[in-house]
Amino acid sequence: MGGHQVTTDWQGKHVTVAGLGVSGIPAARVLRALGARVTVVNDGDDERSRTQAADLEAAGVAVRLGDGATLPDGTDLVVTTPGWKPDKPLFAAAAAAGVEVWGDVELAWRLRGADAAPWLAVTGTNGKTTTVRMLASILEAAGLRTAAVGNIGVSLLDVVTGEQEYDVLAVELSSYQLHWAPSLRAHSAAVLNLAPDHLDWHGSMEAYAADKGRIYEGNQVACVYNAADKATEDLVRDADVEEGCRAIGFTLNAPAPSQLGVVDGILVDRAFVPDRHKQAQELAEVADVRPPAPHNIANALAAAALARAYGVPASAVREGLRAFSPDAHRIEHVADVDGVAYIDDSKATNTHAAQASLGAYESIVWIAGGLAKGATFDELVAGAAARLKGVVLIGADRALISEALARHAPQVPVVDLERTDTGAMSEAVRQAARLAGPGDTVLMAPACASMDMFTNYNKRGDAFAAAVRELGASA
C-alpha cells in the first residue's frame, strides 16, 4: 500500500486543529503525543467546550474558544473536523498563508505504517453504515482480523495509532471526510448511491458528487458502483485508478459479466470468477439478508463485492450476512398492534433513504417531517403517492412535505401536528393508528433530520418505539 508519505518529524511542527468535536479531540491528542505544538480553535465557548478544553490543556494542548475564524500565527498545518464547511474563514486564511488543510481521515492515512492494513472503503448518500458493518461481518467470517471504522463512530486515528493489528479495515467515509482527504488510496471502494444531501455544506450537487468520487482515486482492485444509479458509474469513469483496477457493478437484477446481482432469490457473483462470461458463483440467498428490503439487498451485494475484491471465499459471504444484525432505527419492526405493523426507520434522515423505505411496503400511514436541510419533496411524494393511506406530519419543515402532498397526493388524508413538546411523538402515533387498518404499515421514515425536536435520530426512534408500546398497552 504505497503512494503516500508518512510525515515522521512532527517535533515542533505547529498544527492548528479546527473544532473540538468527536474527531478534533483525538487528532489533538495524537498530534501532541507525536511532539507537535497543537492549538485547537473552536467557534463555541459553552460549558461543554470549556470542560473539553481543560482536559486538553492538561495534556499540553493550547485551546482557543469562541474564535474559530483566525489562523494562529506560525501555523504549519490545519487539521479539521469533518463538520466544518469549506467556506469557513479559517480555511481562506490558511489558503492565503499557503498552509495545507487535512481532515482527520487524511491525518490517519498519513500516519499509517508502511505495512498497515489496506482499506476497503464505502461511501454513498444512504446505506454506508449497514454496508460497512456487513462487510466487516463477512471479513470476520473469512477469519480475517478486521474492524468497522471511520464515520461509523470508531476513530480511524485511534485505529491506526493503536496497538491492535489488523489484516484489512472496513471503512465508512462521509463526503465531508473525503473532501479533506486528497491522498487517500483505498484497496477497493464503493459508492452505493448518490442523491441530493448536505448541499448546504458542499454548495452544489456537482461538488457533493465530486467529493464522493474521491473514494475511487488510486483504487487497486475494484471500483464498485451501483448499476441502477448511473451517477456512481460516471464517478468510476472519471477516477484515476491503478493499472488493472476493474469497475464492478451491483444490481438487483440478473448480473452481466463483471457484476454481482440476484437470480431467483440468490445473490450471485459474475465478477470474481475464473470465466465471468460463462460462470456465476452463488454467494448467499436473499433470505440471508436482514431485513430483505430491496435497498438492503443492494447493501449486501456491495459489501460482498468489496469482500470478493479482497479475495474472500463465497462461503464467508453467506456466513457473514447470516451473522449480521442491523442497527436499531433502520427499518426496525417495533410491534404489531391491532393488525397494523409499526416500523421505525428514524435513520431515514433524507428523501433518498425515505424513498427506499416507502418502497418496501404496500399500504402505508407515513409519519414524516423534521429539518429538511434544503431538500425538496415532490419526487419522493409523487413516487410514493399510490402507497399512502394517510400521513402524519411533525417538525419544523413539515409544511414543505404538506405542499408536496397537496400537489401530488391530494386524495391522501394528512394530519399536521404543530406541537413539538415531548408528547408530540405519542400524538403522532395515535393519529397514525386512527388512519391505519389491519394489514397496513405505520412507517416512521421522516425524510428529515431530527435536531428540531430530538437530540438525534436515535432519540427520535426511541420516542416512536415508546409511543408504539404505549399504544399496544392501551389496545
Disulfide bonds with the S-S distance in Angstrom:
none
